[in-house]
Amino acid sequence: QVQLVESGGGLVQAGGSLRLSCKASEPIFSINTGAWYRQTPGNQREWVASIVIAGATNYADSVKGRFAISRDNAENTVYLQINSLKTEDAAVYYCNAEIRRTVSSRKETYWGQGTKVTVSS
């Protein structure tokens, strides 16, 4: 069973930066659309950013200009660069990816286990 493995979360001061990574746990054919979501206690998971296989990106208004999603298709990895962190960015960040495990597989959607970002003021 393919898993998405996230890394890069941690404690950062407001104004600082982090880079989150999301990689498939085993060799796959491709990640089609990759995305990041975040969730705080008591709230619904919210979409943050997404990137399609050709590289076009979209962002939630709250993170435009500060976050950058990118991908390495050769490594089947999706990244989220978080800059100018605000206290309201503190959350558990989840990777979401539409994966094709082999060239003939249908696309399946997977979630990572989450990586926590804590922002100190």
DSSP file (Angstrom, degrees, kcal/mol; ACC not computed):
  #  RESIDUE AA STRUCTURE BP1 BP2  ACC     N-H-->O    O-->H-N    N-H-->O    O-->H-N    TCO  KAPPA ALPHA  PHI   PSI    X-CA   Y-CA   Z-CA
    1    1 A Q              0   0    0      0, 0.0     2,-0.2     0, 0.0    24,-0.0   0.000 360.0 360.0 360.0 124.5    0.0    0.0    0.0
    2    2 A V        -     0   0    0     22,-0.1     2,-0.3    23,-0.0    22,-0.1  -0.463 360.0-169.4 -69.8 139.2    1.5    3.3   -1.0
    3    3 A Q        -     0   0    0     -2,-0.2    22,-2.6   107,-0.1     2,-0.6  -0.940  21.4-129.0-124.9 153.1    1.8    5.9    1.7
    4    4 A L  E     -Ab  24 112A   0    107,-0.6   109,-0.7    -2,-0.3     2,-0.6  -0.906  23.7-156.6 -99.4 123.9    2.6    9.6    1.5
    5    5 A V  E     -A   23   0A   0     18,-3.1    18,-2.2    -2,-0.6     2,-0.3  -0.894   8.7-164.8-107.5 118.0    5.4   10.5    3.9
    6    6 A E  E     +A   22   0A   0     -2,-0.6     2,-0.3    16,-0.2    16,-0.2  -0.695  13.2 164.9-100.5 153.1    5.6   14.1    5.0
    7    7 A S  E     +A   21   0A   0     14,-1.9    14,-2.7    -2,-0.3   108,-0.1  -0.970  39.2  70.8-154.5 166.0    8.4   15.8    6.7
    8    8 A G        +     0   0    0      1,-0.3    11,-0.3    -2,-0.3   107,-0.0   0.301  59.5 130.0 108.9  -8.9    9.7   19.3    7.5
    9    9 A G        +     0   0    0     12,-0.1    -1,-0.3     9,-0.1     2,-0.3  -0.207  25.7 116.2 -71.2 169.6    7.3   20.5   10.2
   10   10 A G  E     -e  117   0B   0    106,-0.9   108,-2.9   105,-0.1     2,-0.5  -0.986  63.5 -45.7 162.9-167.1    8.5   22.0   13.4
   11   11 A L  E     +e  118   0B   0     -2,-0.3     2,-0.3   106,-0.2   108,-0.2  -0.850  55.4 168.1 -99.8 125.8    8.6   25.0   15.6
   12   12 A V  E     -e  119   0B   0    106,-2.8   108,-2.5    -2,-0.5     2,-0.1  -0.976  34.1-112.4-137.0 148.1    9.5   28.3   13.9
   13   13 A Q  E >   -e  120   0B   0     -2,-0.3     3,-2.4   106,-0.2    72,-0.2  -0.478  49.2 -86.5 -75.1 151.2    9.3   31.9   15.0
   14   14 A A  T 3  S+     0   0    0    106,-2.9    72,-0.2     1,-0.3    -1,-0.1  -0.327 119.7  31.0 -55.3 136.9    6.9   34.2   13.3
   15   15 A G  T 3  S+     0   0    0     70,-2.6    69,-0.6     1,-0.3    -1,-0.3   0.245 100.2 113.1  93.9 -12.5    8.4   35.6   10.2
   16   16 A G    <   -     0   0    0     -3,-2.4    69,-2.3    69,-0.2     2,-0.3  -0.042  58.8-121.3 -83.5-171.5   10.5   32.4    9.6
   17   17 A S        -     0   0    0     66,-0.2     2,-0.3    67,-0.2    66,-0.2  -0.927  20.1-177.5-134.8 155.2   10.4   29.8    7.0
   18   18 A L  E     - C   0  82A   0     64,-2.3    64,-3.4    -2,-0.3     2,-0.5  -0.974  16.1-145.9-144.3 155.9    9.9   26.1    6.6
   19   19 A R  E     - C   0  81A   0    -11,-0.3     2,-0.3    -2,-0.3    62,-0.2  -0.969  15.3-160.6-126.7 117.6    9.9   23.6    3.7
   20   20 A L  E     - C   0  80A   0     60,-3.0    60,-2.3    -2,-0.5     2,-0.3  -0.728   6.2-160.1 -94.7 144.7    7.5   20.7    3.9
   21   21 A S  E     -AC   7  79A   0    -14,-2.7   -14,-1.9    -2,-0.3     2,-0.4  -0.926   9.4-169.6-124.6 150.8    8.1   17.6    1.8
   22   22 A C  E     +AC   6  78A   0     56,-1.7    56,-2.6    -2,-0.3     2,-0.4  -0.955  14.7 170.7-141.8 118.0    5.7   14.8    0.7
   23   23 A K  E     -AC   5  77A   0    -18,-2.2   -18,-3.1    -2,-0.4    54,-0.2  -0.974  36.5-109.5-133.6 142.4    7.0   11.7   -0.9
   24   24 A A  E     -A    4   0A   0     52,-1.3   -20,-0.2    -2,-0.4     4,-0.1  -0.437  26.1-132.0 -67.0 143.4    5.5    8.4   -1.9
   25   25 A S  S    S+     0   0    0    -22,-2.6    -1,-0.1    -2,-0.1   -21,-0.1   0.603  86.3  22.2 -77.1 -12.1    6.7    5.5    0.3
   26   26 A E  S    S-     0   0    0    -23,-0.3    -2,-0.1     0, 0.0   -23,-0.0  -0.955 103.7 -68.8-147.2 164.7    7.5    3.3   -2.7
   27   27 A P        +     0   0    0      0, 0.0     2,-0.3     0, 0.0    -2,-0.1  -0.305  56.2 174.9 -59.3 134.9    8.2    3.7   -6.4
   28   28 A I        -     0   0    0      1,-0.1    73,-0.2    -4,-0.1    74,-0.2  -0.849  39.6-118.8-132.9 169.4    5.1    4.8   -8.3
   29   29 A F  S    S-     0   0    0     71,-1.2     2,-0.3     1,-0.3    72,-0.2   0.942  81.7 -31.3 -76.3 -49.1    4.5    5.9  -11.9
   30   30 A S  E     -F  100   0B   0     70,-2.0    70,-2.8    72,-0.1     2,-0.6  -0.991  40.1-127.1-165.2 155.7    3.4    9.4  -11.2
   31   31 A I  E     -F   99   0B   0     -2,-0.3    68,-0.2    68,-0.2     3,-0.2  -0.969  27.5-174.1-101.3 122.1    1.8   12.0   -9.0
   32   32 A N  E     +     0   0B   0     66,-3.6     2,-0.5    -2,-0.6    -1,-0.2   0.868  68.2   8.3 -78.7 -93.6   -0.9   13.8  -11.0
   33   33 A T  E    S-     0   0B   0     19,-0.2    65,-2.7    65,-0.1     2,-0.4  -0.778  71.6-168.4 -90.5 131.0   -2.3   16.6   -8.8
   34   34 A G  E     +FG  97  51B   0     17,-2.8    17,-2.9    -2,-0.5     2,-0.3  -0.914  12.1 171.6-113.8 146.8   -0.5   17.2   -5.5
   35   35 A A  E     -FG  96  50B   0     61,-2.8    61,-2.8    -2,-0.4     2,-0.4  -0.976  25.2-138.7-150.5 160.5   -1.9   19.5   -2.8
   36   36 A W  E     +FG  95  49B   0     13,-2.6    12,-2.9    -2,-0.3    13,-1.6  -0.979  19.6 179.1-123.1 139.4   -1.4   20.6    0.7
   37   37 A Y  E     -FG  94  47B   0     57,-2.8    57,-2.7    -2,-0.4     2,-0.3  -0.839  10.3-153.6-125.6 165.8   -4.2   21.1    3.3
   38   38 A R  E     -FG  93  46B   0      8,-2.4     8,-3.3    -2,-0.3     2,-0.4  -0.988   5.8-167.2-142.8 156.1   -4.0   22.2    6.9
   39   39 A Q  E     -F   92   0B   0     53,-2.0    53,-2.6    -2,-0.3     6,-0.1  -0.996   4.7-163.7-146.0 134.9   -6.1   21.7   10.0
   40   40 A T    >   -     0   0    0     -2,-0.4     3,-2.3     4,-0.4    51,-0.1  -0.825  48.4 -74.6-111.8 157.4   -6.3   23.3   13.4
   41   41 A P  T 3  S+     0   0    0      0, 0.0     3,-0.1     0, 0.0    -1,-0.1  -0.214 118.1  10.1 -55.0 131.8   -8.1   21.7   16.4
   42   42 A G  T 3  S+     0   0    0      1,-0.3     2,-0.3    -3,-0.0    -3,-0.0   0.452 111.6  98.9  82.0   1.0  -11.8   22.0   16.1
   43   43 A N  S <  S-     0   0    0     -3,-2.3    -1,-0.3     1,-0.0     2,-0.1  -0.810  76.3-102.3-120.3 160.1  -11.8   23.2   12.5
   44   44 A Q        -     0   0    0     -2,-0.3    -4,-0.4     1,-0.1     2,-0.3  -0.404  46.6 -94.7 -74.2 155.2  -12.2   21.6    9.2
   45   45 A R        -     0   0    0     -6,-0.1     2,-0.4    -2,-0.1    -6,-0.2  -0.537  46.6-154.0 -67.8 132.2   -9.3   20.7    7.0
   46   46 A E  E     -G   38   0B   0     -8,-3.3    -8,-2.4    -2,-0.3     2,-0.2  -0.896  14.9-114.8-117.1 142.9   -8.7   23.6    4.6
   47   47 A W  E     +G   37   0B   0     -2,-0.4   -10,-0.3   -10,-0.2     3,-0.1  -0.490  32.2 173.5 -72.1 138.9   -7.1   23.6    1.2
   48   48 A V  E     -     0   0B   0    -12,-2.9    12,-2.8     1,-0.4     2,-0.3   0.762  57.1 -21.8-112.8 -50.6   -3.8   25.6    1.0
   49   49 A A  E     -GH  36  59B   0    -13,-1.6   -13,-2.6    10,-0.2    -1,-0.4  -0.990  50.7-162.7-161.8 156.8   -2.3   25.0   -2.4
   50   50 A S  E     -GH  35  58B   0      8,-2.2     8,-2.0    -2,-0.3     2,-0.4  -0.986   1.9-163.5-146.6 157.8   -2.2   22.6   -5.3
   51   51 A I  E     -GH  34  57B   0    -17,-2.9   -17,-2.8    -2,-0.3     6,-0.2  -0.994  13.1-143.7-143.5 132.7    0.0   21.8   -8.3
   52   52 A V    >   -     0   0    0      4,-2.2     3,-1.8    -2,-0.4   -19,-0.2  -0.428  36.8 -96.9 -91.9 171.8   -0.9   19.8  -11.4
   53   53 A I  T 3  S+     0   0    0      1,-0.3    20,-0.1    -2,-0.1    -1,-0.1   0.810 123.9  54.6 -62.1 -30.5    1.5   17.5  -13.2
   54   54 A A  T 3  S-     0   0    0      2,-0.1    -1,-0.3     1,-0.0   -22,-0.0   0.604 121.8-105.6 -79.4 -10.3    2.4   20.2  -15.8
   55   55 A G    <   +     0   0    0     -3,-1.8    -2,-0.1     1,-0.3     2,-0.1   0.315  68.7 144.0 109.2  -8.9    3.3   22.6  -13.0
   56   56 A A        -     0   0    0     -5,-0.1    -4,-2.2     1,-0.0    -1,-0.3  -0.401  33.6-157.1 -65.3 142.3    0.5   25.1  -12.8
   57   57 A T  E     -H   51   0B   0     -6,-0.2     2,-0.3    -2,-0.1    -6,-0.2  -0.831  16.5-167.2-123.9 157.0   -0.3   26.1   -9.2
   58   58 A N  E     -H   50   0B   0     -8,-2.0    -8,-2.2    -2,-0.3     2,-0.3  -0.989   9.8-165.3-140.9 148.5   -3.1   27.5   -7.2
   59   59 A Y  E     -H   49   0B   0     -2,-0.3   -10,-0.2   -10,-0.2     2,-0.1  -0.963  26.7-109.3-135.6 149.4   -3.2   29.0   -3.7
   60   60 A A    >>  -     0   0    0    -12,-2.8     3,-1.8    -2,-0.3     4,-1.0  -0.489  38.6-116.7 -67.1 147.7   -5.7   29.9   -1.1
   61   61 A D  T 34 S+     0   0    0      1,-0.3     3,-0.5     2,-0.2    -1,-0.1   0.840 111.7  64.1 -57.5 -33.2   -5.9   33.7   -0.7
   62   62 A S  T 34 S+     0   0    0      1,-0.2    -1,-0.3     3,-0.0   -14,-0.0   0.670 112.4  32.8 -68.1 -16.0   -4.6   33.5    2.8
   63   63 A V  T X> S+     0   0    0     -3,-1.8     3,-2.3   -15,-0.2     4,-2.2   0.450  82.3 129.1-120.2  -2.9   -1.2   32.2    1.7
   64   64 A K  T 3< S+     0   0    0     -4,-1.0     4,-0.1    -3,-0.5   -15,-0.0  -0.285  79.9  16.1 -58.0 134.7   -0.7   33.8   -1.7
   65   65 A G  T 34 S+     0   0    0      2,-0.4    -1,-0.3     1,-0.1     3,-0.1   0.257 125.8  58.0  86.8 -13.1    2.7   35.5   -1.9
   66   66 A R  T <4 S+     0   0    0     -3,-2.3    17,-1.9     1,-0.1     2,-0.3   0.682  97.7  55.8-116.6 -31.8    4.0   33.6    1.1
   67   67 A F  E  <  -D   82   0A   0     -4,-2.2    -2,-0.4    15,-0.2     2,-0.4  -0.776  59.1-168.3-105.6 148.5    3.7   29.9    0.2
   68   68 A A  E     -D   81   0A   0     13,-2.4    13,-3.2    -2,-0.3     2,-0.4  -0.959   5.1-159.5-138.6 120.7    5.1   28.2   -2.8
   69   69 A I  E     +D   80   0A   0     -2,-0.4     2,-0.3    11,-0.2    11,-0.2  -0.789  22.5 162.1 -96.1 140.7    4.1   24.7   -3.9
   70   70 A S  E     -D   79   0A   0      9,-1.7     9,-2.8    -2,-0.4     2,-0.3  -0.907  19.6-148.2-147.8 174.5    6.5   22.8   -6.2
   71   71 A R  E     -D   78   0A   0     -2,-0.3     2,-0.5     7,-0.2     7,-0.2  -0.990  14.6-148.9-149.2 155.1    7.2   19.3   -7.3
   72   72 A D  E >>> -D   77   0A   0      5,-2.7     5,-1.7    -2,-0.3     4,-0.9  -0.913  14.7-171.1-122.9  99.7   10.0   17.0   -8.4
   73   73 A N  T 345S+     0   0    0     -2,-0.5     3,-0.3     1,-0.2    -1,-0.1   0.833  84.6  56.6 -65.2 -31.7    8.5   14.6  -10.9
   74   74 A A  T 345S+     0   0    0      1,-0.2    -1,-0.2    -3,-0.1    -2,-0.0   0.848 116.9  35.5 -67.3 -32.1   11.6   12.5  -11.0
   75   75 A E  T <45S-     0   0    0     -3,-0.6   -51,-0.2     2,-0.2    -1,-0.2   0.429 103.9-129.3 -98.7  -1.1   11.5   12.0   -7.3
   76   76 A N  T  <5 +     0   0    0     -4,-0.9   -52,-1.3    -3,-0.3     2,-0.4   0.936  62.5 138.7  48.9  51.0    7.7   11.9   -7.0
   77   77 A T  E   < -CD  23  72A   0     -5,-1.7    -5,-2.7   -54,-0.2     2,-0.4  -0.969  42.3-158.1-129.3 141.0    7.9   14.5   -4.3
   78   78 A V  E     -CD  22  71A   0    -56,-2.6   -56,-1.7    -2,-0.4     2,-0.3  -0.958  15.0-162.7-117.7 138.3    5.7   17.6   -3.6
   79   79 A Y  E     -CD  21  70A   0     -9,-2.8    -9,-1.7    -2,-0.4     2,-0.4  -0.818  14.0-159.0-119.0 156.7    7.0   20.5   -1.6
   80   80 A L  E     -CD  20  69A   0    -60,-2.3   -60,-3.0    -2,-0.3     2,-0.6  -0.910   9.2-160.6-135.0 110.4    5.5   23.4    0.2
   81   81 A Q  E     -CD  19  68A   0    -13,-3.2   -13,-2.4    -2,-0.4     2,-0.6  -0.803   9.8-164.2 -88.4 122.9    7.8   26.3    1.0
   82   82 A I  E     +CD  18  67A   0    -64,-3.4   -64,-2.3    -2,-0.6     2,-0.3  -0.941  12.4 175.4-114.1 117.6    6.3   28.4    3.7
   83   83 A N        +     0   0    0    -17,-1.9   -66,-0.2    -2,-0.6   -67,-0.2  -0.765  57.6  21.8-117.2 163.7    7.7   31.9    4.2
   84   84 A S  S    S-     0   0    0    -69,-0.6    -1,-0.2    -2,-0.3   -68,-0.2   0.907  85.4-151.1  48.2  51.1    6.9   34.9    6.4
   85   85 A L        -     0   0    0    -69,-2.3   -70,-2.6    -3,-0.2     2,-0.3  -0.205  11.5-159.8 -58.0 138.9    5.1   32.5    8.8
   86   86 A K    >   -     0   0    0    -72,-0.2     3,-2.1    -3,-0.1     4,-0.3  -0.816  31.0-113.1-113.5 158.1    2.3   34.0   10.8
   87   87 A T  G >  S+     0   0    0     -2,-0.3     3,-1.5     1,-0.3    32,-0.2   0.845 117.5  61.5 -60.2 -30.8    0.9   32.6   14.1
   88   88 A E  G 3  S+     0   0    0      1,-0.3    -1,-0.3    -3,-0.0    -3,-0.0   0.562  90.5  69.0 -74.2  -5.5   -2.3   31.8   12.2
   89   89 A D  G <  S+     0   0    0     -3,-2.1    -1,-0.3     2,-0.0    -2,-0.2   0.590  70.9 116.2 -83.0 -11.2   -0.3   29.4    9.9
   90   90 A A    <   +     0   0    0     -3,-1.5     2,-0.3    -4,-0.3    28,-0.2  -0.401  43.6 108.5 -61.7 127.5    0.2   27.1   12.9
   91   91 A A  E    S- I   0 117B   0     26,-1.5    26,-3.1    -2,-0.2     2,-0.6  -0.969  75.9 -78.6-176.9 172.8   -1.6   23.8   12.0
   92   92 A V  E     -FI  39 116B   0    -53,-2.6   -53,-2.0    -2,-0.3     2,-0.5  -0.894  48.5-147.3 -90.7 125.2   -1.1   20.2   11.0
   93   93 A Y  E     -FI  38 115B   0     22,-3.1    22,-2.2    -2,-0.6     2,-0.4  -0.821  12.3-162.6-100.2 130.4   -0.3   20.2    7.3
   94   94 A Y  E     -F   37   0B   0    -57,-2.7   -57,-2.8    -2,-0.5     2,-0.4  -0.917  10.9-140.2-116.4 136.4   -1.4   17.3    5.2
   95   95 A C  E     -F   36   0B   0     -2,-0.4    17,-2.5   -59,-0.2     2,-0.4  -0.738  17.6-170.8 -89.4 141.3   -0.3   16.2    1.8
   96   96 A N  E     +FJ  35 111B   0    -61,-2.8   -61,-2.8    -2,-0.4     2,-0.4  -1.000   8.8 175.7-132.0 132.6   -2.8   15.0   -0.7
   97   97 A A  E     -FJ  34 110B   0     13,-2.3    13,-2.7    -2,-0.4     2,-0.7  -0.998  31.7-139.7-144.9 141.3   -1.9   13.4   -3.9
   98   98 A E  E     - J   0 109B   0    -65,-2.7   -66,-3.6    -2,-0.4     2,-0.4  -0.885  39.2-168.0 -95.4 113.3   -3.6   11.8   -6.9
   99   99 A I  E     -FJ  31 108B   0      9,-3.6     9,-2.7    -2,-0.7     2,-0.6  -0.821  28.0-159.7-114.4 140.9   -1.3    8.9   -7.7
  100  100 A R  E     -F   30   0B   0    -70,-2.8   -70,-2.0    -2,-0.4   -71,-1.2  -0.968  12.0-165.1-111.8 112.5   -1.0    6.5  -10.5
  101  101 A R  S    S+     0   0    0     -2,-0.6     2,-0.3     5,-0.5   -72,-0.2   0.873  71.7   8.7 -71.7 -37.4    0.9    3.5   -9.2
  102  102 A T  S >  S-     0   0    0    -74,-0.2     3,-1.2     4,-0.2   -72,-0.1  -0.856  87.4 -97.5-132.5 172.0    1.8    2.0  -12.6
  103  103 A V  T 3  S+     0   0    0     -2,-0.3    -2,-0.0     1,-0.3    -1,-0.0   0.779 125.9  40.5 -62.1 -26.2    1.4    3.2  -16.1
  104  104 A S  T 3  S+     0   0    0      2,-0.1    -1,-0.3    -4,-0.0     2,-0.1   0.424  93.5 108.6-103.0   1.0   -1.9    1.2  -16.4
  105  105 A S  S <  S-     0   0    0     -3,-1.2     2,-0.1     1,-0.1     3,-0.0  -0.390  70.3-117.4 -76.5 153.6   -3.3    2.0  -13.0
  106  106 A R        -     0   0    0      1,-0.1    -5,-0.5    -2,-0.1     2,-0.3  -0.487  43.1 -89.3 -78.7 162.6   -6.2    4.2  -12.4
  107  107 A K        -     0   0    0     -2,-0.1     2,-0.4    -7,-0.1    -7,-0.2  -0.549  46.5-172.3 -76.1 136.4   -5.6    7.4  -10.4
  108  108 A E  E     -J   99   0B   0     -9,-2.7    -9,-3.6    -2,-0.3     2,-0.5  -0.967  18.8-128.0-129.3 146.7   -6.1    7.0   -6.7
  109  109 A T  E     -J   98   0B   0     -2,-0.4     2,-0.3   -11,-0.2   -11,-0.2  -0.803  27.3-177.1 -99.8 132.7   -6.1    9.7   -4.0
  110  110 A Y  E     -J   97   0B   0    -13,-2.7   -13,-2.3    -2,-0.5     2,-0.4  -0.894  13.0-150.3-125.6 154.8   -3.9    9.4   -0.9
  111  111 A W  E     -J   96   0B   0     -2,-0.3  -107,-0.6   -15,-0.2   -15,-0.2  -0.943  15.5-131.0-120.3 145.7   -3.4   11.5    2.2
  112  112 A G  B     -b    4   0A   0    -17,-2.5  -107,-0.2    -2,-0.4     3,-0.1  -0.327  29.0-108.2 -82.0 176.4   -0.3   11.8    4.3
  113  113 A Q        -     0   0    0   -109,-0.7   -19,-0.1     1,-0.2  -108,-0.1   0.584  62.6-107.4 -85.1 -10.8   -0.2   11.4    8.0
  114  114 A G        -     0   0    0    -19,-0.1     2,-0.4     1,-0.1   -20,-0.2   0.164  20.9-132.6  98.4 144.0    0.3   15.1    8.7
  115  115 A T  E     - I   0  93B   0    -22,-2.2   -22,-3.1  -108,-0.1     2,-0.4  -0.999  24.3-126.1-133.6 132.9    3.2   17.2    9.9
  116  116 A K  E     - I   0  92B   0     -2,-0.4  -106,-0.9   -24,-0.2     2,-0.5  -0.604  17.5-165.5 -89.2 132.9    2.8   19.8   12.6
  117  117 A V  E     -eI  10  91B   0    -26,-3.1   -26,-1.5    -2,-0.4     2,-0.4  -0.971   7.4-172.4-114.2 121.8    3.8   23.4   12.1
  118  118 A T  E     -e   11   0B   0   -108,-2.9  -106,-2.8    -2,-0.5     2,-0.5  -0.950   5.1-161.0-115.6 133.3    4.1   25.5   15.3
  119  119 A V  E     -e   12   0B   0     -2,-0.4     2,-0.4   -32,-0.2  -106,-0.2  -0.957   3.3-155.5-119.7 123.1    4.7   29.2   15.1
  120  120 A S  E      e   13   0B   0   -108,-2.5  -106,-2.9    -2,-0.5    -2,-0.0  -0.761 360.0 360.0 -96.8 142.9    5.9   31.2   18.1
  121  121 A S              0   0    0     -2,-0.4    -1,-0.1  -108,-0.2  -108,-0.1   0.449 360.0 360.0 -89.7 360.0    5.2   34.9   18.4
